[in-house]
Amino acid sequence: MRIAGPRGGGGPGPRGGGRQKGITINVSAQNLTNRSNFSGFSGVMTSQYFMQATSVSNPRQVDVSIRFSF
């Protein structure tokens, strides 16, 4: 999700300097449903863990960032 847009006066002139002012908000989510990602399957046929996952990786992660431009 990205929300961005100019805020304030950024037009040419002695105070604006020709730059736009604004705020950008970014939200990034991985594994949003928090589903288990099984990994580390054993391939040794004589092992009691043959064809079974031995670990789980990457839990839910959400990153939020805010950027101010002036």
Phi and psi in degrees as GROMACS dihedral restraints (atoms count N, CA, C in turn):
[ dihedral_restraints ]
;  ai    aj    ak    al  type     phi  dphi    fc
    3     4     5     6     1  -136.8    20    10
    4     5     6     7     1   127.8    20    10
    6     7     8     9     1  -120.9    20    10
    7     8     9    10     1   121.7    20    10
    9    10    11    12     1  -147.6    20    10
   10    11    12    13     1   153.3    20    10
   12    13    14    15     1   174.0    20    10
   13    14    15    16     1   155.5    20    10
   15    16    17    18     1   -69.6    20    10
   16    17    18    19     1   142.4    20    10
   18    19    20    21     1  -131.0    20    10
   19    20    21    22     1   133.6    20    10
   21    22    23    24     1    83.2    20    10
   22    23    24    25     1  -179.0    20    10
   24    25    26    27     1   -88.9    20    10
   25    26    27    28     1   117.3    20    10
   27    28    29    30     1  -124.7    20    10
   28    29    30    31     1    16.5    20    10
   30    31    32    33     1   -76.2    20    10
   31    32    33    34     1   174.8    20    10
   33    34    35    36     1   -65.9    20    10
   34    35    36    37     1   151.4    20    10
   36    37    38    39     1   146.4    20    10
   37    38    39    40     1   175.8    20    10
   39    40    41    42     1   -66.5    20    10
   40    41    42    43     1   -28.7    20    10
   42    43    44    45     1   -98.1    20    10
   43    44    45    46     1   -29.1    20    10
   45    46    47    48     1   -77.9    20    10
   46    47    48    49     1   -34.3    20    10
   48    49    50    51     1    68.7    20    10
   49    50    51    52     1     8.3    20    10
   51    52    53    54     1    79.2    20    10
   52    53    54    55     1     0.9    20    10
   54    55    56    57     1  -100.6    20    10
   55    56    57    58     1   151.3    20    10
   57    58    59    60     1   -95.1    20    10
   58    59    60    61     1   140.4    20    10
   60    61    62    63     1   -96.2    20    10
   61    62    63    64     1   146.2    20    10
   63    64    65    66     1  -173.6    20    10
   64    65    66    67     1   174.8    20    10
   66    67    68    69     1  -129.2    20    10
   67    68    69    70     1   134.0    20    10
   69    70    71    72     1  -122.9    20    10
   70    71    72    73     1   126.3    20    10
   72    73    74    75     1  -114.1    20    10
   73    74    75    76     1   125.3    20    10
   75    76    77    78     1  -119.0    20    10
   76    77    78    79     1   135.8    20    10
   78    79    80    81     1  -128.1    20    10
   79    80    81    82     1   125.5    20    10
   81    82    83    84     1  -125.6    20    10
   82    83    84    85     1   131.6    20    10
   84    85    86    87     1  -129.7    20    10
   85    86    87    88     1   133.3    20    10
   87    88    89    90     1  -117.6    20    10
   88    89    90    91     1   137.8    20    10
   90    91    92    93     1    55.8    20    10
   91    92    93    94     1    50.5    20    10
   93    94    95    96     1   -57.9    20    10
   94    95    96    97     1   -35.0    20    10
   96    97    98    99     1   -82.6    20    10
   97    98    99   100     1    -2.7    20    10
   99   100   101   102     1    58.5    20    10
  100   101   102   103     1    38.7    20    10
  102   103   104   105     1   -76.0    20    10
  103   104   105   106     1   139.0    20    10
  105   106   107   108     1   -68.6    20    10
  106   107   108   109     1   130.6    20    10
  108   109   110   111     1  -106.9    20    10
  109   110   111   112     1    95.1    20    10
  111   112   113   114     1   -74.2    20    10
  112   113   114   115     1   142.6    20    10
  114   115   116   117     1  -150.8    20    10
  115   116   117   118     1   178.8    20    10
  117   118   119   120     1    69.6    20    10
  118   119   120   121     1    42.6    20    10
  120   121   122   123     1   -69.0    20    10
  121   122   123   124     1   137.4    20    10
  123   124   125   126     1   -83.1    20    10
  124   125   126   127     1   132.8    20    10
  126   127   128   129     1  -109.3    20    10
  127   128   129   130     1     7.6    20    10
  129   130   131   132     1   -86.4    20    10
  130   131   132   133     1   115.5    20    10
  132   133   134   135     1   -63.6    20    10
  133   134   135   136     1   -27.4    20    10
  135   136   137   138     1   -88.2    20    10
  136   137   138   139     1    -3.2    20    10
  138   139   140   141     1   -79.7    20    10
  139   140   141   142     1   146.0    20    10
  141   142   143   144     1   -70.0    20    10
  142   143   144   145     1   -13.8    20    10
  144   145   146   147     1  -101.9    20    10
  145   146   147   148     1    16.9    20    10
  147   148   149   150     1   -55.9    20    10
  148   149   150   151     1   127.6    20    10
  150   151   152   153     1    62.4    20    10
  151   152   153   154     1    24.6    20    10
  153   154   155   156     1  -118.4    20    10
  154   155   156   157     1   143.9    20    10
  156   157   158   159     1   -68.9    20    10
  157   158   159   160     1   137.9    20    10
  159   160   161   162     1  -109.6    20    10
  160   161   162   163     1    -2.9    20    10
  162   163   164   165     1  -156.7    20    10
  163   164   165   166     1   164.0    20    10
  165   166   167   168     1  -127.0    20    10
  166   167   168   169     1   137.3    20    10
  168   169   170   171     1  -125.0    20    10
  169   170   171   172     1   160.5    20    10
  171   172   173   174     1    51.9    20    10
  172   173   174   175     1    85.9    20    10
  174   175   176   177     1   -71.9    20    10
  175   176   177   178     1   179.8    20    10
  177   178   179   180     1   -57.6    20    10
  178   179   180   181     1   138.7    20    10
  180   181   182   183     1  -141.7    20    10
  181   182   183   184     1   128.5    20    10
  183   184   185   186     1  -126.1    20    10
  184   185   186   187     1   127.2    20    10
  186   187   188   189     1  -114.0    20    10
  187   188   189   190     1   133.5    20    10
  189   190   191   192     1  -125.1    20    10
  190   191   192   193     1   133.5    20    10
  192   193   194   195     1  -138.0    20    10
  193   194   195   196     1   148.7    20    10
  195   196   197   198     1  -128.3    20    10
  196   197   198   199     1   132.6    20    10
  198   199   200   201     1  -123.8    20    10
  199   200   201   202     1   128.0    20    10
  201   202   203   204     1  -105.9    20    10
  202   203   204   205     1   129.3    20    10
  204   205   206   207     1  -114.2    20    10
  205   206   207   208     1   130.0    20    10
